[in-house]
Amino acid sequence: MVSNVSFGALPSGTRRISEKLIVGAKQDFASFRQLRNEEYVSRVIDLRNGRPFKKLKEFIFCKLLGLDYANIPMELRDRHPLISDSFERIHSLVQGNNSGRTFVHCNSGIHRSILAAAFEEFKEGRIRTFGDLSEFLKNQNYFALNKKVRFGFKVSLPQEHIIKRSKNLEYQKRAFWDMINR
């Protein structure tokens, strides 16, 4: 049974969405151990695609720590279609995890993982309208585009990249809403 108790701060780049779900960016071994020991995480769902070596490394981290691991690759660029089966599979894994919390992550923890969290909130009845979805995404920093961390330094992205990316994220928000209301 999952407990409400949390003994320490969450690792950098992560946030608790609900009693069963923590989302965020990719983590290192020490952060996975912290999530397991302090947040009772027992399952990790990786939404990244490509980079087989990184997925293998994370799989090994999880096995060493006794965590279940699943990779459900998702793509969110250039109007790539959202696949409802992926969200349903994530939902099934989160709800089926009776031995602890589930940690869902993508690369940066602000786009794919947040849409997975929004799907959970929708399934739990906490997102009912497009306005609820917009507010949830805004509160989770879904539209953070103007800074990117490179080698430990924040750098500004070119304005044309920000405009293109923000249009794509608006498109993805609308496509996500249409997908969950079919």
C-alpha positions in Angstrom: 0.0 0.0 0.0 1.3 3.5 -0.9 1.8 5.8 2.0 1.3 9.6 2.0 4.5 9.9 4.0 7.5 11.4 2.3 10.7 11.6 4.2 12.7 14.0 2.1 12.6 16.3 -0.9 12.0 14.7 -4.3 15.1 14.4 -6.6 15.7 17.4 -8.9 13.5 17.5 -11.9 10.7 15.4 -10.4 7.2 16.2 -8.9 4.4 14.3 -7.3 1.2 14.4 -9.3 -0.9 12.1 -7.1 -0.7 9.4 -4.5 0.4 6.9 -7.1 2.3 9.0 -9.6 5.6 10.9 -9.7 6.8 12.4 -13.0 10.0 14.0 -14.1 13.2 14.0 -16.1 15.6 11.1 -16.5 17.4 10.3 -13.3 20.7 8.8 -12.2 21.3 5.7 -10.0 21.3 7.7 -6.8 18.1 9.4 -7.6 16.4 6.1 -8.4 17.5 4.8 -5.1 16.2 7.9 -3.4 12.8 7.5 -5.2 12.7 3.9 -4.1 13.7 4.5 -0.4 12.0 7.8 0.3 9.0 7.9 -2.0 8.2 4.2 -2.2 8.6 4.0 -6.0 8.4 0.5 -7.2 7.9 1.0 -10.9 9.7 3.1 -13.5 8.2 4.0 -16.9 10.5 5.5 -19.5 8.9 7.4 -22.3 12.0 8.1 -24.3 12.6 6.7 -27.7 15.9 5.8 -29.4 19.2 5.6 -27.5 19.2 1.9 -26.7 22.3 2.1 -24.5 20.7 4.6 -22.2 17.6 2.5 -21.9 19.7 -0.6 -21.1 21.6 1.3 -18.5 18.4 2.5 -16.8 16.9 -1.1 -17.0 20.0 -2.4 -15.2 19.7 0.4 -12.6 16.1 -0.6 -12.0 16.9 -4.3 -11.7 19.7 -3.6 -9.3 17.3 -1.6 -7.1 14.4 -4.1 -7.4 12.3 -1.7 -9.5 9.9 -2.8 -12.3 10.9 -1.1 -15.6 8.9 -0.5 -18.7 9.8 1.5 -21.8 6.8 3.0 -23.7 8.4 5.2 -26.4 6.5 8.4 -27.2 7.2 11.0 -29.8 6.0 14.6 -29.5 7.6 16.6 -32.3 6.5 18.1 -35.5 2.8 17.2 -35.2 3.5 13.5 -34.7 0.2 11.8 -33.8 -0.5 11.0 -30.2 -1.3 7.3 -29.6 -4.0 6.6 -27.1 -2.8 3.0 -26.7 0.4 4.3 -25.2 -1.5 6.5 -22.6 -3.8 3.6 -21.8 -0.8 1.3 -21.2 0.8 3.8 -18.9 -2.5 4.2 -17.0 -2.8 0.4 -16.7 0.8 0.2 -15.3 0.2 3.0 -12.9 -3.1 1.7 -11.6 -1.8 -1.9 -11.5 1.1 -1.0 -9.3 -0.1 -2.0 -5.8 3.3 -2.2 -4.3 4.2 1.5 -4.4 4.3 4.6 -6.5 5.2 4.8 -10.2 7.8 7.2 -11.6 7.1 8.2 -15.2 9.8 10.1 -17.0 10.9 11.4 -20.4 14.1 13.2 -21.1 13.4 16.7 -19.6 10.3 15.9 -17.7 8.1 18.7 -19.1 6.3 17.4 -22.1 5.7 13.6 -22.6 5.7 12.8 -18.9 3.3 15.7 -18.2 0.9 14.5 -20.9 1.0 11.1 -19.3 0.2 12.8 -15.9 -2.6 14.7 -17.6 -4.1 11.5 -18.9 -4.0 10.0 -15.3 -5.7 13.2 -14.0 -8.3 12.8 -16.7 -8.9 9.2 -15.9 -9.3 10.0 -12.2 -11.8 12.7 -13.0 -9.7 15.7 -12.0 -9.5 17.1 -15.6 -12.9 17.5 -17.0 -12.7 20.4 -19.4 -10.2 21.8 -21.9 -9.7 24.7 -19.5 -8.8 22.2 -16.7 -6.3 20.6 -19.1 -4.8 24.0 -20.0 -4.5 25.0 -16.4 -2.9 21.7 -15.4 -0.3 21.9 -18.2 0.4 25.5 -17.3 0.9 24.7 -13.6 3.2 21.8 -14.6 5.4 24.1 -16.7 4.5 22.3 -19.9 5.1 25.4 -22.0 8.7 26.0 -20.6 10.6 26.8 -23.8 12.8 29.8 -23.4 15.7 28.3 -21.6 17.6 25.1 -22.1 20.4 23.7 -20.0 23.5 22.8 -21.8 26.6 21.6 -19.9 25.2 23.1 -16.7 24.5 26.6 -18.1 21.2 28.0 -19.1 21.2 29.3 -22.7 18.5 31.2 -24.5 17.0 29.5 -27.5 16.6 31.3 -30.8 13.2 33.1 -31.1 12.2 31.1 -34.2 12.7 27.9 -32.3 10.6 29.1 -29.4 7.8 30.2 -31.8 7.8 26.8 -33.7 8.0 24.8 -30.5 5.1 26.8 -28.8 2.9 26.3 -31.9 3.7 22.5 -31.8 2.9 22.3 -28.1 -0.4 24.1 -28.6 -1.2 21.7 -31.4 -0.2 18.7 -29.1 -2.5 20.1 -26.3 -5.5 20.3 -28.7 -4.6 16.9 -30.2 -4.3 15.4 -26.7 -7.7 16.8 -25.7 -9.3 15.5 -28.9 -7.7 12.0 -28.3 -9.0 11.6 -24.7 -12.5 12.7 -25.7 -13.0 10.2 -28.4 
